[in-house]
Amino acid sequence: MDKVIPDRRKLAFMNWEFGVFFHFGIRTFYEGHTDWDGKAMDAEGFCPSALDCEQWIRTIREAGAAYAVLVCKHHDGFANWPSAYTEYSVKNTPWKDGKGDVVREYVDACRKYGIKVGLYYSPAEAQQVERTAQEHDDYFINQIGELLTGYGKIDYLWFDGCGSEGHEYDTHRIIAAIRGMQPDILIFNMWDPDTRWVGNEAGIAPSPNFNVVNALDFSVMTDQKEALENPAYIPAECDCRMREENWFYSDADEHTVKSLEELMGLYYYSVGRGANLLINIGPDRRGLLPEKDCERLLAFGEEIRRRFSNPIKTKVRREKNSVFCEFAEAVLVDHVVMAENLLSGKELNGFSIYSYGYPHALAEPIAVYHGTTVGHKAICRFPSVKTLCLEVRFGEEADITDISCYVCGQ
């Protein structure tokens, strides 16, 4: 079988590694409402008193995020921009006398602070609108067209499959329209995907995590997978909530903001397994990121830098199926971080890390870690060990010439 390798856009996406999701819209202003509950949410309720998208983006940049994704239209149908194709949008709200545009303020903030621009759009709608399938596709394409032609270059289009189970879309027409408007855009998970949903909303990638797949998970509302015609290179993204209970802001769940320890665990289970991590924060009714969520996100970014920004000076050599990390003197180590040359078309699977004894040589090195895939990044954490040399040992047929690694310690 021919090797399947990523294109430049997918390589760039994997290098983003960490992003922040913003669920903000009409539901922000209706406490207790949930997806598909059928409760009315009048547009008059949308009125952020101090919307500041720059505060959102400054915060996530300081935390080390490379990209952001804004909910432009969720399942409720409310448009965060003044769409010409619905009356249910910011143009019919008291906010800025109906002349505001959340998408514009968000995109401008991303560009100002160097954050990649992602837009979320739910193809489904909870409202019972009388449309034929073609009319719904027309509506879909028209609204996507406003987003993709009115705000400059968009890096990432995030489709949510939830609620589209069983609906027949003219996918070829939709994708042709999207690619025609934004040829370099990355599309999340549906129809012509460049990236894929990891299959849960817990922020956790499986192990092993292969990038070449033949089917995609589709929605939390079904176990159905979308089969691909041919195996494709589609990197995974792990989305999760900063708060346990809600995607949109709620007064009731501040006590569920994830601890720093849990966030770091999710980092190892996502970025550490070669996937991207997308953490959601719901801006509050002022239009600001809540203080506790901000503090936790910033602490998360600082801890990532503390653990990984100062690798130990290492001499790396390769011998047969092993990579050796040698140190000038005995050091206390607890991480090995590896990466694979993804353009080689290989996906190595199965390795072990061994420590050579210190201060007295042992007859055999001691295994400290067993892993599966490497891919874009494998972060291997183990209890601290003092050593002069670590050996990363792969299967006997492995070609390790394209493996790079560095070591971190306390």
C-alpha positions as CSV (number, residue, x, y, z in Angstrom):
1,M,0.0,0.0,0.0
2,D,1.3,3.5,-0.8
3,K,2.4,5.5,2.1
4,V,-0.1,8.1,3.4
5,I,1.5,11.4,4.5
6,P,0.1,14.7,5.7
7,D,0.1,17.8,3.6
8,R,1.5,21.1,4.8
9,R,-1.8,22.2,6.4
10,K,-2.1,19.2,8.5
11,L,1.5,19.4,9.6
12,A,0.8,23.0,10.6
13,F,-2.3,22.0,12.5
14,M,-0.4,19.4,14.6
15,N,2.2,22.1,15.4
16,W,-0.5,24.3,16.9
17,E,-1.0,21.6,19.6
18,F,-3.2,23.6,22.0
19,G,-6.2,25.8,21.4
20,V,-9.2,27.3,23.2
21,F,-12.9,26.9,22.3
22,F,-15.3,29.8,23.1
23,H,-19.0,28.8,23.5
24,F,-20.7,32.2,23.5
25,G,-24.1,33.1,22.1
26,I,-27.8,33.4,23.0
27,R,-27.6,30.5,25.5
28,T,-25.0,32.4,27.5
29,F,-27.9,34.5,28.7
30,Y,-30.4,31.8,29.5
31,E,-29.4,30.0,32.7
32,G,-30.3,26.3,32.8
33,H,-31.0,25.8,29.1
34,T,-29.5,22.8,27.4
35,D,-29.1,21.4,23.9
36,W,-32.4,20.3,22.3
37,D,-34.5,21.2,25.3
38,G,-37.0,23.1,23.1
39,K,-37.1,26.1,25.4
40,A,-37.4,29.5,23.7
41,M,-34.5,31.9,24.0
42,D,-35.6,35.3,22.7
43,A,-32.9,37.4,20.9
44,E,-33.8,40.3,23.2
45,G,-31.9,38.4,26.0
46,F,-28.5,38.8,24.2
47,C,-26.8,41.9,25.7
48,P,-23.2,41.5,26.9
49,S,-22.4,44.6,29.0
50,A,-18.6,44.6,28.3
51,L,-17.8,42.3,25.4
52,D,-14.0,42.3,25.0
53,C,-12.7,39.6,22.6
54,E,-9.2,41.1,23.0
55,Q,-9.3,40.0,26.7
56,W,-10.2,36.5,25.5
57,I,-7.3,36.3,23.0
58,R,-4.7,38.1,25.2
59,T,-5.4,35.5,27.9
60,I,-5.1,32.4,25.7
61,R,-2.0,33.7,24.0
62,E,-0.3,34.3,27.4
63,A,-1.3,30.7,28.3
64,G,0.5,29.4,25.2
65,A,-2.5,28.6,22.9
66,A,-1.8,28.8,19.2
67,Y,-5.4,28.9,18.0
68,A,-9.0,29.6,19.0
69,V,-12.5,28.5,17.8
70,L,-15.5,30.6,18.3
71,V,-19.1,29.3,18.2
72,C,-20.7,31.4,15.4
73,K,-24.0,29.4,15.3
74,H,-24.8,26.7,17.7
75,H,-27.7,24.2,17.5
76,D,-30.1,26.9,18.7
77,G,-29.7,28.7,15.3
78,F,-28.7,32.1,16.8
79,A,-26.1,33.8,14.6
80,N,-23.2,35.7,16.4
81,W,-22.9,37.9,13.3
82,P,-25.6,40.0,11.5
83,S,-26.6,37.3,9.0
84,A,-28.7,38.3,6.1
85,Y,-30.4,34.9,6.1
86,T,-32.0,34.8,9.5
87,E,-33.7,37.3,11.9
88,Y,-32.4,35.3,14.8
89,S,-29.0,37.0,15.1
90,V,-27.2,39.9,16.9
91,K,-28.8,42.4,14.5
92,N,-32.1,41.9,16.4
93,T,-30.7,42.3,19.9
94,P,-30.3,45.3,22.2
95,W,-26.5,44.9,22.1
96,K,-25.0,47.9,20.3
97,D,-28.5,48.7,19.1
98,G,-28.3,45.7,16.7
99,K,-25.2,46.9,15.0
100,G,-22.7,44.7,16.7
101,D,-20.8,41.7,15.3
102,V,-19.2,39.2,17.7
103,V,-17.4,37.3,14.9
104,R,-15.8,40.6,13.6
105,E,-14.5,41.5,17.1
106,Y,-13.2,38.0,17.6
107,V,-11.5,37.7,14.3
108,D,-9.9,41.1,14.7
109,A,-8.6,40.2,18.1
110,C,-7.1,36.9,16.8
111,R,-5.3,38.8,14.1
112,K,-4.0,41.4,16.5
113,Y,-2.4,38.9,18.8
114,G,-1.3,36.3,16.3
115,I,-3.8,33.5,17.1
116,K,-5.0,31.2,14.3
117,V,-8.7,31.9,13.5
118,G,-11.2,29.0,13.9
119,L,-15.0,29.3,13.4
120,Y,-17.5,26.8,14.7
121,Y,-20.8,26.2,12.8
122,S,-23.5,23.7,13.6
123,P,-25.3,22.5,10.5
124,A,-28.2,21.3,12.6
125,E,-30.9,23.6,14.2
126,A,-33.2,22.8,17.1
127,Q,-35.8,25.2,15.7
128,Q,-38.5,23.6,13.7
129,V,-38.0,25.6,10.4
130,E,-40.0,24.4,7.4
131,R,-37.3,23.7,4.7
132,T,-36.7,21.0,2.2
133,A,-33.3,19.4,2.2
134,Q,-32.2,21.6,-0.7
135,E,-33.5,24.7,1.0
136,H,-31.6,23.8,4.2
137,D,-28.4,23.2,2.1
138,D,-28.9,26.6,0.5
139,Y,-29.3,28.2,3.9
140,F,-26.2,26.4,5.2
141,I,-24.1,27.5,2.2
142,N,-25.3,31.0,2.4
143,Q,-24.4,31.4,6.0
144,I,-21.1,29.7,5.7
145,G,-20.5,32.0,2.7
146,E,-21.0,35.1,4.9
147,L,-18.4,33.7,7.4
148,L,-15.9,32.7,4.8
149,T,-16.0,35.8,2.6
150,G,-16.7,38.5,5.1
151,Y,-13.8,38.2,7.5
152,G,-10.6,37.6,5.6
153,K,-8.6,34.4,5.8
154,I,-10.1,31.8,8.1
155,D,-7.7,29.0,9.3
156,Y,-10.1,26.4,10.6
157,L,-13.8,25.6,10.1
158,W,-15.2,23.4,12.9
159,F,-18.4,21.5,12.0
160,D,-20.4,19.8,14.8
161,G,-22.0,16.6,13.7
162,C,-24.3,16.5,16.7
163,G,-28.0,16.7,15.6
164,S,-27.2,15.9,11.9
165,E,-27.7,12.2,12.4
166,G,-29.9,10.9,9.5
167,H,-30.0,14.2,7.7
168,E,-28.9,14.0,4.0
169,Y,-26.7,16.9,3.0
170,D,-25.4,17.6,-0.5
171,T,-21.9,17.2,0.8
172,H,-20.1,17.6,-2.5
173,R,-21.8,20.9,-3.2
174,I,-21.2,22.2,0.3
175,I,-17.5,21.2,0.3
176,A,-16.9,22.6,-3.2
177,A,-18.4,25.9,-2.0
178,I,-16.2,26.0,1.1
179,R,-13.0,25.0,-0.7
180,G,-13.8,27.6,-3.4
181,M,-14.1,30.4,-0.9
182,Q,-11.2,29.4,1.3
183,P,-8.8,27.0,-0.5
184,D,-6.4,26.7,2.4
185,I,-8.9,26.2,5.2
186,L,-8.8,23.2,7.5
187,I,-12.1,21.4,8.0
188,F,-12.9,19.5,11.2
189,N,-14.3,16.0,11.0
190,M,-17.1,16.1,8.4
191,W,-17.3,15.2,4.7
192,D,-13.9,16.3,3.5
193,P,-12.0,16.3,6.8
194,D,-8.5,17.6,7.5
195,T,-8.8,17.0,11.2
196,R,-10.9,14.6,13.2
197,W,-12.8,14.4,16.5
198,V,-11.1,12.0,18.9
199,G,-14.4,10.3,19.7
200,N,-15.1,11.7,23.2
201,E,-15.5,15.1,24.9
202,A,-13.1,14.2,27.7
203,G,-9.9,15.6,26.2
204,I,-8.3,12.1,25.9
205,A,-6.7,10.4,22.9
206,P,-6.5,6.6,22.7
207,S,-3.2,4.7,22.9
208,P,-2.2,3.8,20.3
209,N,-3.2,7.0,18.4
210,F,-2.6,6.4,14.6
211,N,-3.0,9.4,12.3
212,V,-3.9,7.2,9.3
213,V,-7.6,6.2,9.6
214,N,-10.4,4.7,7.5
215,A,-13.4,5.9,9.5
216,L,-14.4,8.9,11.6
217,D,-16.4,9.2,14.8
218,F,-19.4,11.4,14.1
219,S,-21.3,12.6,17.1
220,V,-21.9,12.0,20.8
221,M,-25.5,11.0,19.9
222,T,-24.5,8.0,17.8
223,D,-22.0,5.1,17.8
224,Q,-22.1,5.3,14.0
225,K,-18.8,6.0,12.2
226,E,-18.4,7.7,8.8
227,A,-16.4,5.3,6.6
228,L,-13.8,6.8,4.3
229,E,-13.3,5.6,0.7
230,N,-9.6,5.2,1.3
231,P,-7.3,5.4,4.4
232,A,-6.4,9.1,5.0
233,Y,-4.0,11.0,7.2
234,I,-6.3,12.9,9.6
235,P,-4.8,14.1,12.9
236,A,-7.0,14.0,16.0
237,E,-8.2,16.8,18.2
238,C,-9.3,16.3,21.8
239,D,-12.0,18.8,22.9
240,C,-13.1,19.2,26.5
241,R,-14.6,21.7,28.9
242,M,-12.8,23.8,31.5
243,R,-15.9,23.3,33.6
244,E,-17.4,19.9,34.1
245,E,-21.0,20.6,33.4
246,N,-21.5,23.2,30.7
247,W,-20.1,24.4,27.4
248,F,-21.8,27.8,27.7
249,Y,-21.3,30.0,30.8
250,S,-23.4,29.1,33.9
251,D,-23.6,30.7,37.3
252,A,-23.9,27.3,38.9
253,D,-20.7,25.5,38.0
254,E,-17.7,27.6,38.9
255,H,-16.8,25.0,41.5
256,T,-16.2,22.5,38.7
257,V,-13.3,24.4,37.0
258,K,-10.7,21.8,36.4
259,S,-7.7,21.7,38.7
260,L,-4.2,22.3,37.4
261,E,-3.4,18.7,38.0
262,E,-6.3,17.5,35.9
263,L,-5.4,19.9,33.1
264,M,-1.9,18.6,33.0
265,G,-3.2,15.1,32.9
266,L,-5.3,16.0,29.9
267,Y,-2.2,17.6,28.2
268,Y,-0.4,14.2,28.6
269,Y,-3.4,12.3,27.3
270,S,-3.8,14.6,24.2
271,V,-0.7,16.5,23.1
272,G,1.4,13.8,24.8
273,R,-0.3,11.2,22.5
274,G,0.2,13.2,19.3
275,A,-3.2,14.9,19.2
276,N,-4.3,18.5,19.7
277,L,-6.0,19.7,22.8
278,L,-9.0,22.2,22.5
279,I,-10.2,23.4,25.9
280,N,-13.5,25.2,26.1
281,I,-14.2,28.3,28.2
282,G,-17.6,30.0,28.1
283,P,-17.3,33.8,28.2
284,D,-19.8,35.2,30.8
285,R,-22.7,37.5,30.4
286,R,-20.4,40.5,30.5
287,G,-18.7,39.1,27.5
288,L,-15.5,38.4,29.4
289,L,-13.7,35.2,30.3
290,P,-14.5,34.4,34.0
291,E,-11.7,35.1,36.4
292,K,-11.3,31.6,37.8
293,D,-11.2,30.1,34.4
294,C,-8.6,32.6,33.3
295,E,-6.4,32.0,36.4
296,R,-6.5,28.3,35.8
297,L,-5.7,28.6,32.1
298,L,-2.7,30.8,32.8
299,A,-1.4,28.5,35.5
300,F,-1.8,25.6,33.0
301,G,0.3,27.5,30.4
302,E,3.0,28.3,33.0
303,E,3.2,24.7,34.2
304,I,3.7,23.5,30.6
305,R,6.5,25.9,30.2
306,R,8.1,25.0,33.5
307,R,8.1,21.3,32.6
308,F,9.2,21.4,29.0
309,S,11.0,24.6,28.2
310,N,14.4,23.7,29.6
311,P,15.4,20.2,28.3
312,I,18.6,18.6,29.7
313,K,21.7,18.8,27.5
314,T,21.8,15.4,25.9
315,K,24.0,13.5,23.4
316,V,21.7,11.5,21.2
317,R,23.0,8.5,19.2
318,R,21.3,5.7,17.3
319,E,22.3,2.1,17.2
320,K,20.2,-0.6,15.4
321,N,16.7,-0.2,16.7
322,S,17.5,2.0,19.7
323,V,18.0,5.7,20.4
324,F,20.4,6.5,23.3
325,C,20.2,9.7,25.3
326,E,23.5,10.1,27.1
327,F,24.4,12.7,29.7
328,A,27.8,14.2,30.7
329,E,27.0,13.5,34.4
330,A,24.3,11.7,36.3
331,V,21.0,13.6,36.1
332,L,17.6,13.1,37.6
333,V,15.0,12.7,34.8
334,D,11.3,12.0,34.5
335,H,10.4,12.8,30.9
336,V,11.4,11.7,27.4
337,V,9.7,13.7,24.6
338,M,9.9,12.1,21.1
339,A,8.7,13.1,17.7
340,E,8.6,11.2,14.4
341,N,9.3,12.6,10.9
342,L,5.7,12.5,9.6
343,L,6.8,13.0,6.0
344,S,8.4,9.6,6.0
345,G,5.0,7.9,5.9
346,K,5.8,5.6,8.7
347,E,3.9,5.2,11.9
348,L,6.0,3.4,14.5
349,N,4.2,1.4,17.1
350,G,5.7,0.0,20.3
351,F,8.7,1.1,22.3
352,S,10.2,0.9,25.7
353,I,12.5,3.3,27.7
354,Y,15.3,1.8,29.8
355,S,17.5,3.5,32.3
356,Y,21.1,2.5,32.8
357,G,22.1,2.1,36.5
358,Y,23.7,4.8,38.6
359,P,26.0,5.0,40.5
360,H,26.8,1.3,40.0
361,A,26.4,-0.4,36.7
362,L,23.7,-3.1,36.5
363,A,23.8,-6.3,34.5
364,E,20.7,-5.1,32.6
365,P,19.1,-1.7,32.2
366,I,15.8,-1.2,34.0
367,A,12.6,-0.5,32.0
368,V,10.9,2.8,33.2
369,Y,8.3,3.2,30.5
370,H,6.4,1.3,27.8
371,G,4.7,3.2,24.9
372,T,2.8,2.7,21.7
373,T,2.8,5.4,18.9
374,V,5.1,8.3,18.5
375,G,3.7,10.5,15.7
376,H,3.8,14.3,16.1
377,K,4.7,14.0,19.8
378,A,5.0,11.4,22.5
379,I,5.4,12.7,26.0
380,C,6.7,9.8,28.1
381,R,6.5,10.5,31.9
382,F,7.8,8.2,34.5
383,P,8.9,8.3,38.2
384,S,12.2,10.2,38.6
385,V,15.3,8.2,38.1
386,K,19.0,9.2,38.3
387,T,20.9,8.0,35.3
388,L,23.8,8.5,32.9
389,C,21.9,7.1,29.9
390,L,18.4,6.4,28.7
391,E,17.7,4.0,25.9
392,V,14.5,4.2,23.8
393,R,14.2,0.7,22.3
394,F,11.9,0.0,19.3
395,G,10.9,-3.2,17.5
396,E,13.6,-5.0,15.7
397,E,12.3,-3.9,12.2
398,A,11.9,-0.2,13.2
399,D,13.7,2.5,11.2
400,I,14.6,5.0,13.9
401,T,16.5,7.4,11.7
402,D,13.6,9.8,11.7
403,I,13.1,9.9,15.5
404,S,14.1,12.9,17.5
405,C,13.9,13.2,21.3
406,Y,14.8,15.3,24.3
407,V,14.8,14.7,28.0
408,C,13.4,16.8,30.9
409,G,13.8,16.5,34.6
410,Q,13.0,18.1,37.9
